[in-house]
Amino acid sequence: MGTGNQDEIGPVDIIVIGYPKGAPMTGEAIPILLDLVDRGIVRVLDAFFVQKDEDGTFSGFAARDLDRDAVGDLVAFEGATSGLLAEEDTATVAAAMEPGEAAAVLVYENRWAAPFAAAVRRNGGALIATYRVPSEDLVEALERVEAA
């Protein structure tokens, strides 16, 4: 990263995307993510993969020495590592997975929010908390409003 300047950094999120055994994993989402990166909306800081075997053992690997045949367009994130993820994070992700599943872990900066966040900090504001509303909850709430 190397900026050293908090005013230039947007909020950072970590997402874990699970793929059950036998999921088609078409790669359809990767071009959409790459578009967000190309447009400067997000910056991928880490790309990490976890596999949980049928016997419950697991392994994880960072985006290094990737085989395009195995990971497709995710090779674009070759070497993406910020140091935010540690070895114990593999176990945390694996604990949430079912045997036979695979997962992609992405740490990304919300670059679109950096100017807003910097302005808030310059004006003495500080982030108190963040929450994520599950999309299902939003859909249900909107349906209730529309029905009223």
C-alpha positions as CSV (number, residue, x, y, z in Angstrom):
1,M,0.0,0.0,0.0
2,G,2.7,2.4,1.0
3,T,0.6,5.6,1.3
4,G,1.2,6.2,5.0
5,N,-1.5,8.8,4.9
6,Q,-4.8,7.9,6.5
7,D,-6.6,10.7,4.7
8,E,-6.1,8.9,1.4
9,I,-7.6,5.6,2.5
10,G,-11.2,4.6,2.3
11,P,-13.0,2.1,4.5
12,V,-11.8,-1.5,4.2
13,D,-14.0,-4.6,4.1
14,I,-13.4,-8.3,4.2
15,I,-15.7,-10.6,2.4
16,V,-15.7,-14.4,2.4
17,I,-17.5,-16.0,-0.6
18,G,-18.2,-19.7,-0.1
19,Y,-18.7,-22.2,-2.9
20,P,-20.4,-25.4,-1.9
21,K,-19.1,-28.7,-3.3
22,G,-20.2,-29.0,-6.9
23,A,-20.9,-25.2,-7.4
24,P,-20.5,-24.3,-11.0
25,M,-18.0,-21.5,-10.2
26,T,-18.4,-20.0,-13.7
27,G,-16.3,-16.9,-13.0
28,E,-19.1,-14.6,-14.0
29,A,-18.5,-12.3,-11.0
30,I,-14.8,-11.8,-11.7
31,P,-15.3,-9.4,-14.6
32,I,-17.6,-7.3,-12.5
33,L,-15.1,-7.1,-9.7
34,L,-12.3,-6.2,-12.2
35,D,-14.5,-3.4,-13.6
36,L,-14.9,-2.0,-10.1
37,V,-11.1,-2.1,-9.7
38,D,-10.5,-0.6,-13.1
39,R,-12.9,2.3,-12.4
40,G,-11.2,3.0,-9.1
41,I,-14.3,2.2,-7.0
42,V,-12.5,-0.5,-5.0
43,R,-8.9,-1.7,-4.5
44,V,-8.3,-5.3,-3.7
45,L,-5.7,-5.5,-1.0
46,D,-5.7,-9.2,-0.4
47,A,-7.0,-12.3,-2.2
48,F,-6.9,-15.5,-0.3
49,F,-8.4,-18.9,-0.9
50,V,-9.5,-21.7,1.5
51,Q,-10.4,-25.3,0.8
52,K,-12.0,-27.6,3.4
53,D,-11.7,-31.3,2.6
54,E,-14.3,-33.9,3.3
55,D,-12.5,-35.0,6.4
56,G,-12.5,-31.5,7.9
57,T,-8.9,-30.6,7.2
58,F,-8.3,-27.3,5.5
59,S,-5.7,-25.4,3.7
60,G,-5.4,-21.8,2.5
61,F,-3.2,-20.0,0.0
62,A,-2.6,-16.4,-1.0
63,A,-2.9,-15.3,-4.6
64,R,0.7,-16.2,-5.6
65,D,1.8,-18.5,-8.4
66,L,-1.7,-18.8,-9.6
67,D,-2.7,-21.1,-12.5
68,R,-5.1,-19.4,-14.8
69,D,-6.7,-22.7,-15.6
70,A,-7.5,-23.2,-11.9
71,V,-8.6,-19.7,-10.9
72,G,-9.4,-17.9,-14.2
73,D,-9.4,-14.1,-14.1
74,L,-8.5,-14.1,-10.4
75,V,-4.9,-14.1,-11.6
76,A,-5.4,-10.3,-11.9
77,F,-4.9,-10.3,-8.1
78,E,-1.6,-12.2,-8.2
79,G,0.5,-11.1,-5.2
80,A,-2.3,-9.0,-3.6
81,T,-1.4,-9.0,0.1
82,S,-1.6,-6.2,2.6
83,G,-0.6,-8.0,5.7
84,L,-4.0,-7.6,7.2
85,L,-4.7,-11.4,7.0
86,A,-2.8,-13.8,9.2
87,E,-2.5,-17.5,9.2
88,E,-5.1,-17.9,11.9
89,D,-7.6,-16.3,9.6
90,T,-7.5,-19.5,7.5
91,A,-8.8,-21.4,10.5
92,T,-11.5,-18.8,11.2
93,V,-12.8,-19.1,7.6
94,A,-12.6,-22.8,7.6
95,A,-14.6,-23.1,10.8
96,A,-17.5,-21.4,9.0
97,M,-17.3,-23.7,6.0
98,E,-18.8,-27.1,5.4
99,P,-16.6,-30.1,4.4
100,G,-16.0,-30.0,0.6
101,E,-16.5,-26.3,0.3
102,A,-14.1,-23.7,-1.1
103,A,-14.0,-20.0,-0.3
104,A,-12.4,-16.8,-1.7
105,V,-11.5,-14.2,0.9
106,L,-11.1,-10.6,-0.4
107,V,-10.0,-7.6,1.5
108,Y,-10.8,-4.5,-0.4
109,E,-10.7,-0.7,0.1
110,N,-13.8,1.2,-0.8
111,R,-11.9,3.9,-2.7
112,W,-15.1,5.7,-3.6
113,A,-15.5,6.6,0.0
114,A,-12.0,7.9,0.6
115,P,-12.7,11.6,-0.2
116,F,-15.8,11.6,2.1
117,A,-13.9,9.8,4.9
118,A,-11.0,12.2,4.6
119,A,-13.4,15.2,4.8
120,V,-15.1,13.7,7.9
121,R,-11.7,13.2,9.6
122,R,-10.5,16.8,8.7
123,N,-13.7,18.1,10.4
124,G,-12.9,16.2,13.6
125,G,-15.3,13.3,12.9
126,A,-14.4,9.7,13.7
127,L,-16.0,6.4,12.7
128,I,-17.9,5.0,15.6
129,A,-19.2,1.8,14.1
130,T,-20.2,0.2,10.9
131,Y,-23.0,-2.3,10.2
132,R,-23.9,-4.3,7.1
133,V,-27.6,-4.9,6.4
134,P,-28.1,-8.3,4.7
135,S,-29.7,-7.8,1.3
136,E,-32.5,-10.1,2.3
137,D,-33.4,-7.8,5.2
138,L,-33.5,-4.8,2.8
139,V,-35.7,-6.6,0.4
140,E,-38.1,-7.6,3.2
141,A,-38.2,-4.0,4.6
142,L,-38.9,-2.5,1.1
143,E,-41.7,-5.0,0.5
144,R,-43.3,-4.1,3.9
145,V,-43.1,-0.4,2.9
146,E,-44.6,-1.0,-0.5
147,A,-47.4,-3.1,1.0
148,A,-48.3,-0.4,3.5
